[in-house]
């Protein structure tokens, strides 16, 4: 689990959001990585990948000088549309709605 989190901390989530990638890096099966993650942390491996990814996305969204296209490219999404669907799935709001709801205190 520590090695898995280490891969995420190194920024791998910016280009790889599949459990199979991390399992391959750790020389284990995706199923085993998910089982270990669930047992150790209480959450599946996908949760951790999504958590690191969405933390970075929300940080980037707070920088209003960046366009959605620039953010989606930095995070290696195939398209802005796919990026928006990913954010909507996790945050339950569009990137634009998230950005406009942020307080500028």
Secondary structure, 3 states (H helix, E strand, C coil): CHHHHHHHHCCHHHCCCCHHHHHHHCCCCHHHHHHHHHHHHCCCHHHHHHHHHHHHHHHHHCCCCCCHHHHHHHCCCCCHHHHHHHHHHHHCCCHHHHHHHCCCC
